[in-house]
Amino acid sequence: MENIINKMLERINFKIRYAQENFTEWNVAHERRMAEIDGMIDMLSIVTGKEYVITENGLEER
């Protein structure tokens, strides 16, 4: 289970970095990326029972 959680964290952090690096202006594509990331964070929160927040350094546990 710990392995799955770590893989989810790595994938979410990758998507966050990609979204941050490619952000030029708020548009439909960026909104879609952020919605996907939010959904993944929600799933991770349900699985772990912990709350996470997006920061400049990626995903952090609150």
N, C-alpha and C positions, 0 to 999 in steps of 0.2 A: 504494500500500500504506500509506503514511504517513497518508493521508486516512482510510482505513478504521480504522486504529488510533486516530486522534484521535477519530473518531466513537464508537468503542467506549468509549474513556475517558470521553467526555462522557456517554454513556448510563449507564455504570456509576456515575459520580459522581452523576448525577441520581437513580438508584435508591437509592443510599446515603443521600443527603440526605433523600429521601422517607421511607425507613425510620427514620432518626434522628428526624425531625420528628414522625412519627406513632407513635413507640414509647411506649406507656403501661405495658404489662406483656408478659411473654413469653407468646405464645399461638400458635395454629396459623397464623394469617395472617402474623405476624412471622417465624415459622420458615420458612414458604414463601417469603417475600420474601428472606430471608437465603440460602436454598438457591439461589434463582435468581441472586442476586448472586454467590455462590461459583462457580456454574457458568460465569457470564460471565467471572469473573476467571481461572478455569482455562483457558478458551478463549483469552483474551488472553495468558496466560503461554505457552501452546503456540505461538501465532503469533509472539510477540516474542522468546521465549527468555529473558524476564526474570521475576523474581519480584515480586509486588505484595502489599501489605498494606493493610487498611482502617484508617484513622485517623480522628480527629475531623474532620479537614479533607478527608476523602474518600480516594480511592485514591492510594497513593504507591508508587513503585518502591523496592524494598529494595536 
